[in-house]
Amino acid sequence: MKYISTRGLAPELDFEDVVLTGMASDGGLYVPTDIPHFERADIASWAGLSYQELAFKVMSPFVAGSVSDDDLRSLIDRSYAGFRHSAIVPLVQTAHNEWVLELFQGPTLAFKDVALQFLGNLLDHILKKRGQKVVIMGATSGDTGSAAIEGCRHCDNVDIFILHPYQRVSEVQRRQMTTVIEKNVHNIALKGNFDDCQNLVKASFADQNFLPEERQLVAVNSINWARIMAQIVYYFYAALSLGGPHRPVSFSVPTGNFGDIFAGYIAKSMGLPIDQLVIATNSNDILHRCLSENDHTKHELQRTLSPSMDIMVSSNFERMLFDLHSRDGNKIRQLMDDFKSGGMTLDNTALSKARSLFSSYRLDDQEMLAVIADVFETSEYLLDPHTAIGVQAARKTRRSHDIPMVCLATAHPAKFPEAILKSGQAKEPALPHHMSDLFEREEAYSVLEKNDAEVQQFIVENIRA
Ligand SMILES: *Cc1c(COP(=O)(O)O)cnc(C)c1O
């Protein structure tokens, strides 16, 4: 499989290079040249497969020519061996024909583990084959950092440096990162805010001269195609569990950077009968505004009780725009230029295509808290704040009650105790058993000034030979 950039000017790459590259040289994002398509009969024949077996079927066409079948199978098996539930992503019913898909059974209690456990193993596999070593550098406001660290802690060929804003992430989130004591894992608490962390990482990617020769930076944020690819699998898994492909299934997705729901769109493009795809946002609602009012402009960032969806711009939306504009890279360059200098407007064709593919809904914190309380009262199921936004968006936009609605549960409620208490629960939800000693574990991190040269020097000094 070959990959092309959404902006049409970067070289075509194979799968391995796409995984190692991150953003394309023209500023675009890589997507497959062709989306593989499965016949309904093929999909039907996968009913009853384990998550791992299904992952193999769904991901093989994307890695064809780069990863052998045997290697892919073993990467998948290793990636999901650490999940607490043998179904990997269990479905739980919360109301009539309404389900949550628990994507938080991995080591850090958030859905990002599903993709990052796989990405860590995949990177190490590719690098070993090539005799190459890389440096991962990333900024986190919480979930991505810990999932990336857990995904890469056993990688021989990867040194990972994660920047978080000093004293501005929750204690659970910090400890999930800083209690991973490994020679290749480095947590940097930067004296600044999340934007400072992100700017420092961006500047380092743009000029990598500080690194020793033969080392390069690799991105593990959701612009990495391998993450999207691994997320397509659970759409198939949930649909097959609920009677697909013989009947359609709908999905509601708590959305930030548009990675997760984009994977749902790809699943649909691959032939999986999906009825509705619901984009659920918090007050940071650029996607909801874009779909409902054709307003794709930046608003100031709002801090909410669903912090993993606090974004001003959804980076993966560019991949969607590419398809909405018949994959015309020139058009995307123009739109992204418009956006840089204020805002972009979609033409009628693109907008009506987008509206036929997606529904959208926005919730503020108060509405979200009411949903947690309501669902707990009616089903004794405790939603985390992100998932609650998805559940309510599903309920508000649903067209048919005959079609199963699957709400993606993106985090375990114990990760967000503040919101859970505010929703009216008497006590904080308990951490799952494997993490119950999190607050007693030894921590390691370095507090550094907001200074590019200082952080880069720290990285150089700590890279393993
Ligand atoms: C990252 C994250 C999201 C948003 O996912 P995107 O792929 O960025 O849209 C939602 N919920 C939780 C808990 C997350 O960690």
The ligand as a Gaussian input file, in Angstrom:
#p B3LYP/6-31G(d) Opt

LIG

0 1
 C       -7.951000      11.673000      23.014000
 C       -9.269000      11.505000      23.654000
 C      -10.466000      11.858000      22.987000
 C      -10.488000      12.500000      21.619000
 O      -10.096000      11.628000      20.587000
 P       -9.682000      12.207000      19.144000
 O       -9.181000      11.058000      18.382000
 O       -8.614000      13.242000      19.409000
 O      -10.904000      12.826000      18.548000
 C      -11.661000      11.615000      23.638000
 N      -11.690000      11.093000      24.890000
 C      -10.580000      10.757000      25.550000
 C      -10.686000      10.203000      26.922000
 C       -9.332000      10.930000      24.959000
 O       -8.213000      10.593000      25.640000

